[in-house]
Amino acid sequence: MQAGHEQSRGRGPPLEDHLRNLILTNSDPRAVLDPNSPSPVTFASIPPPENNPQARGEVRDDQTYRSSPRATSRGGKKRPNQAQRRQMNAELSIPIDTRGPSHSPSRQYARPQPHGDARSLPYGQQHIPYSSASPAPFQGRAAPNDRHPYGQSRQGYTQLPTPSSLQQSDWRRQQHPNVDGLFRGVNIISADDFASRNSRLPHQYQSTLYNPGAHRQTPFSPEQPANQSAFLDRICQQIVMGAEIGPDEIFEKEQFRGHIETICRHAIARHEFEVNGYRGFQPESVELKCFGSLASGFATKAADMDLGLLSPMSKLPPDSHQSPIPRLIEEALLTAGFGARLLTKTRVPIIKLCEKPGVALRQSLLDARTKWENGVEEERDPDDDVPEDQDPPPTAEPPSDTSPKQNSTKTQTSQQSSMQAALPHDEDLSSLKQSSNQSLASYYNNAKRLLRRLNGRDITYSNYQDFTEANFILLDKVASVFVKGLYDSNLRDRILAYPSFHIGDTTKFTNYRSLFGINTMIEGEKLVLAWETRQLSSDIPKTDQVHERVIQHWKDLQYSKKFGLTPMWYNKELQLAVEALRQLPAIQIMHLRQEQYESPMQYHNRANKISTSFRDTLSISGVGIRCHIINHYVDGIRDEGIRNKVHEFVALTGTQTLRTVAREHKALHLAADYERAIEQGRYGPEDVQTLQSYMAILRRKPMRSIQRPADFEYVIPIMPNEEGVLGSVRQLPDPATLSPNKPRDRYNDSLEFPKSGVGVQCDINFSAQLALENTRLLRCYCYTDPRVKPLVLFVKHWAKARGINTPYRGTLSSYGYVLMVLHYLVNIVEPFVCPNLQELAPPDPDLPPQALEGITTCQGRNVRFWRDERAIQSLAQQGQLNQNHDSLGSLLRGFFEYYAQSNMMVSSPKRGFDWGRDVISLRTHGGLLSKGEKGWTGAKTVMQPQGGAPPASAELTATTAHFPSPDEKTTLPLKASRPSPSDGTAQSVTEQQAPKSKDVKEIRHRFLFAIEDPFELDHNVARTVTHNGIVAIRDEFRRAWRIIKAAGKGHTTEDLLEDIKAHKEQLERKQFISLLDEIHGNEVFPDSTVI
């Protein structure tokens, strides 16, 4: 009996052991079952790590660790404890994943190791046994252990290397054959091999996963995916046929490029001859190479041309911030009659160039050049529309100890000299004053500009760890002046009296403040002042208690004397408290104010929403509520003249209808808009008389409606002989959409080139070495499959139509969308469409490391990839690069689904893209990194030298470029390389051209959306995407996926490629017509009734 009991404990019931192994290891049942064992119930046992000899290195690679059927020792197998048994019982009640461990490449967040490094391999992917069902080995090669020669198995997973291979770098270990006498850098691969990458187990082993957090979407019916793909196939075929650039346009651009290259050679050669005294300079060494979409094969019609200027023999390279070459080129192009403008505040200096500028545009460009020569440059405003980085990162923890002693060590390490350097002048601080009619937002922007001008910065979550005592002192001084400069003395005194405002003191270790927090504090205190002076109160006790608690919470915050070493968490509390104050109906109605560019229609709609919530909390009669709201509405009208006239109208008519009051406001505001537009010449002379007649109509005394008095009460009357005037006005543009009546577009540049009508446009880049390598990489990807180009062209067309492809307006560049498409084709779609060309890089030639520059490295960057275009095209034509036969529509369907949501995809057993966490990394196996491991968790502002140094000689022109005669060349020694810096003339030029310390530019690095450059690994291609930009991009992907899903059901009501700009213009037009109908009531009054 005892023996039988011991034996049962040693072996355990076979079925129970089997199920337990399936649950605890999530193993493939084929791997768990041991077919070679004589016993039909013998199982491969996987002991826990602490008891596993293999985990301690005590078991050889070829040794199988099994439980013996004869084992009777109690210690041979550990019985699960009660918690483990409870977990197993719970899991047995739901479907269990019987597949082997599946590690999607799209969710590998470990830092990438070399492809042969075992540390980079997820568990379960390190040993894949060879079976007869596996694809055939590579042709022409006997791969050891049947492994992929580039570190991948035939199943697409990285294999565990031998210990000796770990001692070498991966790219030097790879050996490749020479096929057909041509070195390709890659082996000829059978079709089955590529098809199996990222493949899953056979269908019979793909049972339902236990994955409660995956939120897998409801599967489509069988016909819906086909309908979706057919829908995308149709529109893709229509778009791509007319989207690709034609050969005639390419020829025209190439002719223009050659002409510009000649001008650049003349300008640079003369500078090197006459200024630097470099007689051996060869003008032919100056090249203007095309890169970007035109060179990669992804160009659309009317695409701008990207040109990279290379001058390897120049004394200073063109990309040096001390080089005068960019300014020389700008001057030469302007002299030649082109439109040229050097942009130095961009990440890389570029010249915007157009072939045929208009007279006004060219004169404006010449004036801008003259201003620069005179030392006058337009000050760049800070990114005021970019939300402050006040939200903590996901891993941030609140301060556990607010004791000031924690900061003493860091404070003492600050250098006194740096503190003194940061101290501003008194006259700079005294200039910060709020005017009587200046809003708090505008005043806050002035304070931010002052802080930047004093080389300071506000504290955020992305920079607080780098803040020194000198930074805090400067920030506190500006914050103090910001409060003391408030126009409202009552508000100023209340803020200064609060203990929480006490400015930091280096000796007392008191609170440090931030400019953002002080501004939030002022906003909240203004709301509290409005609450304390309210005229109406609620008679609902519960409502009163809730409101009073909100006010008391705010006051408690202001009396906080200590709130941590940094103000970050306190700022967050202030934000939450201000938002709670803004939700109080009494405060909302008392702070009802028309914003500067808010239309009367928008102002009226906002007042309606506030009044709805206002009525539910007050005890006075309905008439009293309406009068109270109307009074606040009229008092909040921004224009004083219009406000006084509306006051007169309310007093004269005694109306108690907000819509009637708003109608009079709309009429007077529209007349003022017409008046400003006419003054600025926004209407033609033939329309001015008609508009002046209509302005008189709008300012006419309102009359009671005859046809619909209940709906309109009072309207602006139209007489029979004035119907023609109103009809003509309906055909003219809405004055509210014209520039005099619109807010200043911070992205709108007065010198920006028109989209058309100026001939060929291009950008000249002065640091294009890596850009040229990127172009070669994209061109090779274009050759890997004929579907790559139409997919990219379609996505670029879609992004342009939806207005999300303009980086200087806060969205993503076309290059970024190309990388998004390639990431999907390389890493997400199964089977893949494109192989990873960087993983297939051939080994380096046998050269010393310094000799590899320009071959496998560029400016110190790794630019290795499989670049044999002939081999890629040949294998692609033979169908040996992939086994994916999906249609364009099917690929587009998966692309939009992947980026539209982050849950499990319907079309693939993978998750969608996680915008908040993922980093697209084309070079990485799997294609994704995390923002955390890249350190891209918060926006950063860095200072860089500003390019475009002034030339050291007289003005140069392309028409008077002078070259030394042959006799002159013989009088000086010829040099085939750059002059030595030790040369006296060159040294003096360098010193003369050295930029001043103030000649710096701010580069804003944002990581709301993260795309790693394939070669420049510290560069985020999506760094231009702002908060509003990423919201727009994600909304457009969701909209596209919504339309595609609707197409699968056979009913599409939206146009996937609708031009968002045209759609916006249509909506504005409809709103304008509705405004006219609202003002006049769509009725005509007899002549005798109109006074």
C-alpha positions, 0 to 999 in steps of 0.5 A, spaced: 500 500 500 505 504 501 509 502 495 503 503 491 502 510 494 510 512 493 509 510 486 503 514 484 507 520 487 513 519 483 509 518 477 503 521 478 496 520 473 498 520 466 493 525 464 494 530 469 501 530 468 499 532 461 494 537 462 499 540 467 505 541 463 500 544 457 498 549 462 505 551 466 509 551 459 504 552 454 507 547 450 506 544 443 503 537 444 507 534 439 513 536 443 511 534 450 509 527 447 515 523 447 514 518 441 520 515 442 519 512 449 516 505 449 511 507 454 505 511 451 504 515 457 511 518 458 512 526 457 518 531 457 518 534 463 520 541 464 522 542 471 522 549 474 528 553 473 531 553 480 531 545 479 533 545 472 540 542 471 539 545 464 538 552 466 545 551 470 549 549 464 549 542 467 546 538 461 549 538 454 545 541 448 543 534 445 541 531 452 534 530 453 531 531 460 526 526 461 522 524 467 523 516 468 517 512 469 521 508 474 522 514 479 520 513 486 523 518 490 519 524 493 524 529 491 524 527 483 517 531 482 515 537 486 507 537 487 504 543 486 502 547 492 494 549 493 495 556 489 498 552 483 492 547 483 487 553 484 490 556 478 490 550 474 483 548 476 481 555 473 485 555 467 482 548 465 475 551 465 477 555 459 480 554 452 487 552 452 493 554 447 496 548 445 501 551 440 508 552 442 511 558 445 509 564 440 513 570 440 511 575 435 516 580 433 512 585 433 512 585 441 519 584 442 522 590 447 528 587 449 534 591 447 537 588 440 543 584 440 547 582 435 543 576 431 547 571 433 547 573 441 543 568 445 541 573 450 537 576 444 533 570 443 526 569 446 525 563 450 522 557 446 526 560 439 533 557 441 532 550 439 528 548 433 529 541 431 529 539 424 524 535 421 522 532 414 516 537 414 521 543 414 523 547 408 529 544 404 536 547 406 539 553 402 541 552 395 548 551 394 550 551 401 550 546 407 548 550 413 550 548 420 544 545 423 540 547 418 540 554 420 539 560 416 546 563 414 544 570 417 542 567 424 535 565 422 532 558 422 528 556 416 522 558 421 524 565 421 527 565 428 534 566 430 538 560 432 542 559 438 550 560 436 556 556 438 560 559 443 565 560 438 561 564 434 559 569 440 566 571 440 566 575 433 561 580 431 555 578 427 557 581 420 564 578 420 562 571 421 557 571 415 560 567 409 556 568 403 557 564 396 559 567 389 553 565 385 554 565 377 561 569 378 557 575 381 558 576 389 551 578 391 551 578 399 546 573 399 544 566 398 539 564 393 534 562 397 528 557 395 521 559 395 519 555 401 524 558 405 522 565 405 515 563 405 516 560 412 518 566 416 514 568 422 510 562 420 505 559 425 504 552 426 499 548 422 492 549 422 490 543 426 494 546 432 491 553 432 486 552 437 483 558 441 488 562 445 487 564 453 488 571 452 483 575 456 487 582 455 488 581 448 481 584 446 481 580 439 476 583 435 470 579 432 472 575 426 469 578 419 464 573 415 468 570 410 466 574 404 467 581 408 475 581 408 474 579 400 470 585 399 474 589 403 480 587 399 476 588 392 474 595 394 481 597 396 484 594 389 479 598 385 481 605 388 488 603 388 488 601 381 485 608 379 490 612 384 496 609 382 495 609 375 495 617 375 499 618 381 506 616 379 511 621 376 512 621 368 518 621 364 517 628 361 517 631 368 523 627 371 527 629 364 525 637 366 527 636 373 534 633 371 535 639 366 534 644 372 538 640 377 544 640 372 543 648 371 543 649 378 549 644 379 553 649 374 551 655 378 553 652 385 560 650 382 562 657 380 560 660 386 564 655 390 570 655 386 571 662 386 570 662 394 576 657 394 580 660 389 580 668 391 578 667 399 581 661 401 587 661 396 586 654 394 589 654 387 588 646 386 581 646 387 577 642 382 570 645 380 568 638 378 568 635 385 562 639 387 556 635 385 549 636 386 546 629 387 538 627 387 536 623 393 529 622 396 523 620 392 525 621 385 531 617 386 528 611 390 522 610 385 517 613 390 516 620 387 509 622 385 507 627 380 509 634 382 513 632 387 519 636 389 526 635 388 531 633 394 538 635 392 544 634 396 550 638 395 557 635 396 564 639 396 569 634 398 575 639 397 572 645 400 576 647 406 570 647 410 565 642 408 558 645 406 555 642 412 559 645 417 556 651 421 562 655 420 561 654 412 559 660 408 557 655 402 550 655 404 549 663 404 554 663 397 549 659 394 543 663 396 546 669 393 548 666 387 541 663 386 538 669 387 542 673 382 541 668 377 533 670 377 531 664 381 527 664 388 532 662 393 531 662 401 536 659 406 533 656 412 538 655 418 533 654 423 531 647 421 535 640 423 539 641 417 540 647 413 537 647 406 535 652 401 528 652 398 529 653 391 523 655 385 525 656 378 520 661 376 518 666 382 513 671 381 515 679 382 513 680 389 515 673 391 522 674 388 522 682 391 520 679 398 526 674 398 531 679 396 529 683 402 529 678 407 537 677 404 538 684 405 535 684 412 540 678 414 546 682 411 544 688 415 544 683 421 536 683 422 533 676 423 526 675 425 525 672 432 522 665 432 516 664 437 517 658 441 512 652 440 506 656 444 501 651 441 505 645 443 502 642 450 507 643 456 510 636 458 507 636 464 504 629 464 509 624 468 511 618 464 508 611 465 514 609 470 514 616 474 513 615 481 511 621 486 516 623 491 516 619 497 519 624 501 519 631 501 524 633 505 529 638 502 535 635 505 535 630 499 536 636 494 542 639 499 547 634 495 545 636 488 545 643 490 552 644 493 554 641 487 552 646 482 557 651 481 557 659 483 559 661 476 554 658 473 549 661 477 551 668 476 551 666 469 544 665 469 542 671 473 538 676 468 539 683 468 534 687 472 532 691 465 530 685 462 526 682 468 522 689 468 520 689 461 515 683 463 508 687 464 501 685 463 497 691 459 490 692 460 487 689 454 492 683 454 489 676 455 493 671 460 495 667 455 498 672 451 502 675 457 504 667 459 507 667 452 511 673 453 514 670 459 516 664 456 519 668 450 523 672 456 525 666 459 528 663 453 531 670 451 535 669 458 537 662 456 533 659 461 527 654 460 521 651 464 521 645 468 518 639 465 518 631 466 523 631 460 528 635 463 527 636 471 533 631 472 538 635 469 535 642 472 541 645 476 540 650 482 542 656 477 536 653 472 531 654 478 534 660 481 533 663 474 526 660 473 524 663 480 526 670 478 522 670 472 516 666 475 516 672 481 516 677 475 511 674 472 506 675 478 508 682 480 507 684 473 499 682 473 495 688 471 489 686 476 492 688 483 487 684 487 489 678 483 496 679 484 496 680 491 492 674 493 497 670 489 503 673 493 500 672 499 499 664 498 504 660 502 505 656 496 508 661 492 514 662 496 519 663 491 525 658 492 531 660 497 538 656 496 539 657 504 532 655 506 531 650 501 524 652 500 519 651 494 521 652 487 516 654 482 515 653 475 512 658 470 507 653 468 505 652 475 504 659 476 500 660 470 496 655 472 495 658 479 493 665 476 488 661 472 485 658 478 485 664 482 481 668 477 476 662 477 475 663 485 474 670 484 469 669 480 466 664 484 466 669 490 463 674 486 457 670 483 450 673 484 446 666 483 447 660 488 444 653 488 438 651 493 440 644 492 444 642 498 448 636 495 450 641 489 452 646 494 456 641 498 460 639 492 461 646 489 464 648 496 469 642 496 472 644 490 473 651 492 476 648 499 480 643 495 483 649 491 485 653 497 488 647 501 493 647 495 495 654 495 496 653 503 501 648 502 508 650 504 512 644 502 510 640 496 517 636 494 523 637 491 521 639 484 514 642 482 512 637 477 507 633 482 504 639 485 503 642 478 499 636 476 495 637 482 494 644 480 491 642 473 486 637 476 484 643 481 483 648 475 479 643 471 474 642 477 473 649 478 472 650 470 466 645 471 462 649 476 456 652 472 456 659 476 464 660 474 462 658 467 457 663 466 461 668 469 467 667 465 463 667 458 467 671 454 468 671 446 475 669 444 479 673 439 478 669 433 471 665 435 466 667 431 459 669 433 456 662 431 461 658 436 460 663 441 453 662 441 453 655 441 458 655 447 453 659 451 447 655 449 451 649 452 453 652 459 446 655 460 443 648 459 447 646 465 446 652 469 439 652 469 439 645 473 443 648 479 439 654 480 433 656 484 431 662 481 425 663 475 426 661 468 425 668 466 431 670 471 436 665 468 435 667 461 436 675 463 442 673 467 445 669 461 443 674 456 447 679 460 453 675 461 453 673 453 453 681 451 458 683 456 463 677 454 462 680 446 469 682 444 468 688 440 467 694 444 463 697 439 459 691 437 458 690 444 455 697 446 450 696 440 447 689 442 446 692 449 442 698 446 438 692 442 437 688 448 434 694 452 430 697 446 426 690 445 427 687 452 428 680 448 429 674 453 431 670 447 438 668 447 438 666 439 435 673 438 441 677 441 446 672 438 442 674 431 444 681 432 451 680 434 452 675 428 449 681 423 454 686 426 460 682 426 459 680 419 459 687 417 465 688 421 468 682 417 466 685 411 469 692 412 476 689 414 476 685 408 475 691 404 480 695 407 485 689 406 483 689 398 481 682 399 475 683 394 475 685 387 473 693 385 467 690 382 464 687 388 466 693 393 459 697 392 455 691 392 458 689 399 458 696 402 450 696 400 450 689 404 454 692 410 448 698 410 443 692 410 446 688 416 447 695 420 439 696 419 435 696 425 432 689 426 424 688 425 419 682 428 419 676 423 412 676 420 412 669 417 415 666 423 415 670 429 416 664 434 422 662 431 426 668 429 422 674 433 427 679 430 431 679 424 435 683 419 429 685 414 431 685 406 426 689 401 424 686 395 429 691 391 435 688 395 434 681 394 439 681 388 444 684 393 443 678 397 444 673 392 450 676 389 453 676 397 451 668 397 456 667 391 462 671 394 467 668 399 465 668 406 469 674 409 471 670 416 475 665 412 480 671 409 486 673 412 484 679 416 479 676 420 483 669 421 488 667 427 495 668 425 497 661 422 504 660 426 506 655 420 504 660 415 510 663 412 510 669 408 516 667 404 513 660 402 513 658 395 506 657 392 504 649 390 504 651 383 505 656 378 513 657 380 516 652 375 520 646 378 521 646 386 527 643 390 530 643 396 538 643 397 541 640 403 548 641 405 548 635 409 546 629 405 551 623 406 546 619 410 540 621 406 543 618 400 544 612 403 537 612 405 535 613 398 539 607 396 536 603 401 529 605 399 530 604 392 533 596 394 526 595 397 522 598 391 526 592 387 524 587 392 517 586 390 513 590 384 507 591 389 512 595 394 511 602 389 504 602 388 503 601 396 507 607 397 504 611 392 497 610 395 499 611 402 502 617 400 496 620 396 492 618 402 496 622 407 496 628 402 489 628 401 487 627 408 492 633 410 497 629 415 503 629 411 506 636 412 512 636 417 512 643 418 505 643 420 506 638 426 505 631 422 509 626 418 513 627 412 513 622 406 519 619 408 516 617 415 510 614 411 515 610 407 518 607 413 511 605 416 509 601 409 516 598 409 515 596 416 509 593 415 511 589 409 517 586 412 515 585 419 508 584 420 504 581 414 505 574 413 508 571 409 513 577 408 513 581 402 520 584 403 526 581 406 530 585 411 535 588 407 539 590 413 539 583 416 542 580 409 548 585 409 554 582 406 560 581 410 565 587 410 571 587 405 578 585 408 580 593 410 582 596 416 576 600 420 578 607 417 578 604 410 571 602 411 568 609 411 564 611 405 563 603 404 560 600 409 560 606 414 558 613 413 560 619 418 561 613 423 554 610 422 553 603 420 550 603 413 551 596 411 545 593 407 544 588 401 545 593 396 546 589 390 540 592 386 541 587 380 541 581 384 535 583 388 531 585 381 533 578 378 531 574 385 524 578 385 523 577 378 524 569 379 519 570 385 525 567 390 525 573 395 518 571 398 512 567 397 506 572 399 501 572 393 496 577 397 493 583 392 494 590 393 488 591 396 489 585 401 496 588 403 492 595 404 487 592 408 492 589 413 496 596 413 490 600 415 488 595 420 495 595 423 496 602 425 488 603 426 488 599 433 493 596 438 489 590 439 489 583 436 488 584 429 483 580 425 487 579 419 493 576 423 495 573 429 499 579 432 497 586 435 496 592 432 501 598 433 502 601 440 503 608 438 504 610 445 510 605 446 512 602 440 518 605 436 518 603 428 525 600 427 526 597 420 533 595 422 531 591 428 529 583 427 521 584 428 521 591 427 519 594 433 523 597 439 520 600 445 520 608 447 523 606 454 529 602 451 531 608 446 530 613 452 525 617 447 520 618 453 519 625 453 520 631 449 527 635 449 530 641 446 537 641 444 541 647 442 545 647 436 550 651 432 546 655 426 549 654 419 550 659 414 556 663 416 557 670 412 562 669 407 569 673 408 569 676 401 565 681 397 559 679 394 559 673 389 555 673 383 554 667 378 555 671 372 561 674 374 565 668 377 572 668 376 577 662 375 584 663 374 588 663 368 592 657 366 598 661 367 596 663 374 595 656 376 602 654 375 604 660 379 602 656 385 603 649 387 597 645 385 593 641 391 589 635 390 586 635 397 583 640 402 588 646 404 591 644 411 588 648 417 595 650 419 595 655 413 595 662 415 590 665 410 585 659 411 586 660 419 584 667 419 578 666 414 576 661 419 577 665 425 573 671 421 567 666 420 567 663 427 559 664 429 558 668 435 555 664 441 548 667 440 548 664 433 544 657 435 538 654 434 533 650 438 531 643 435 525 640 438 525 633 439 518 630 440 517 622 441 509 622 441 510 618 435 517 614 434 520 612 427 528 610 428 532 612 422 535 606 419 542 609 419 542 615 424 539 611 430 539 617 434 534 621 430 527 620 430 524 621 423 517 623 426 520 628 431 516 633 428 509 630 430 506 635 435 500 633 440 495 635 435 499 632 429 499 625 432 491 626 434 490 627 427 494 622 424 491 616 429 484 619 427 485 618 420 487 611 420 481 610 425 477 613 419 480 609 414 479 602 417 472 604 419 471 605 412 474 599 410 470 595 414 464 598 412 466 596 405 466 589 407 459 589 408 457 593 402 455 600 404 460 605 404 458 612 405 464 616 406 470 617 401 476 614 403 481 619 399 476 625 400 480 631 400 480 634 407 481 641 405 476 641 399 471 638 404 473 643 410 471 649 404 465 645 403 463 645 410 465 653 411 461 654 405 455 651 408 456 654 414 456 661 411 449 660 407 446 658 414 449 664 417 445 668 412 439 665 412 439 665 420 440 673 420 435 674 415 430 669 416 429 667 409 423 672 408 422 679 404 419 685 408 415 690 404 418 697 403 413 700 407 415 696 413 422 698 413 425 704 416 
